[in-house]
Amino acid sequence: MMTPKERFLTAMRAGGVPDRVPCTPDISNYIPCKRTGLPFWEIYFENKIPLWKAYLDAADYFGIEAWMASCTGIPLRFENSRVERTVELVFDKQQDAMIEKTRWRTPDGEMTSRSLCFRGDPPSPIEKPIKDLAVDFAKYKWCLQEPAGLDLPVVEEMRAACEKRQQAFGLVIGYPGFQGWMGNVEGGLLH
């Protein structure tokens, strides 16, 4: 009988025939977060449990082959930024939700955003940083810095957790593109 790692990697190889079809449903982020029993803001805003750890715990619970790509990207390091980013968390008792207020101070001015996270749901933007593309794009460009490198201690922690569980390890490289504007431009680009 193959380990989850052997099964997954064999299935991905040309001509590979695993002992059974790998079971890798996209449980993404909702199911792993729900299984922790924590309010979702403690994972998304406070990082009490990294999402990738919650995902691996859920993969263990359901007995599936893990595919961490659905819940994590590459942990990157950024240095020497000329952007000052501050985050404030405010609990909204009436909605039983946490609001994350973010402020970026750039050489060309400030931008702000807010995200709302209910106890049992992932966060949603309620204010996006770019309110007027013509005015805010110069500010936003300061936030598009190149990474200084990988956060290797986090990468190794993720790899070790996968190895311990006999799961395959891999990371996803995100790509810039038009889809990134959806979460950054108030009202969308067509307004």
GIRA-V395704 format. One record per pair of residues at least 12 apart in sequence whose ideal C-beta (glycine too) atoms are under 6 Angstrom apart, sorted by the first residue. I is the first residue (numbers start at 1). J is the second residue. Records with the same first field share a line. If there is no record, write none. Layout:
# GIRA-V395704
I=J + J
This chain:
# GIRA-V395704
1=19
2=18 + 19
3=166
4=65 + 166 + 167
5=166 + 167 + 168
7=22 + 65
8=22 + 65 + 168
9=168
22=65
23=64
24=65 + 67
26=70
27=58
28=70
29=51 + 71 + 122
31=58
32=54 + 55 + 58
33=54
35=58
36=49 + 54
39=119
40=117 + 122
41=98 + 117
44=117 + 123
45=89 + 98 + 100
51=71
52=68 + 71 + 72 + 158
55=71
56=161
66=167
69=172
73=172 + 174
74=171
75=151 + 154
76=147
77=148 + 149 + 151
78=147 + 148
79=148
81=145
82=107
83=104 + 106 + 142 + 143
84=105
85=104
86=103
87=102
88=101
96=119
97=116 + 118
98=117
99=114 + 116
100=115
101=114
106=139 + 142
108=138 + 139
109=139
111=129 + 139
113=127 + 128 + 129
114=126 + 127
125=183
128=184 + 185 + 186
129=184
130=184 + 185
131=186
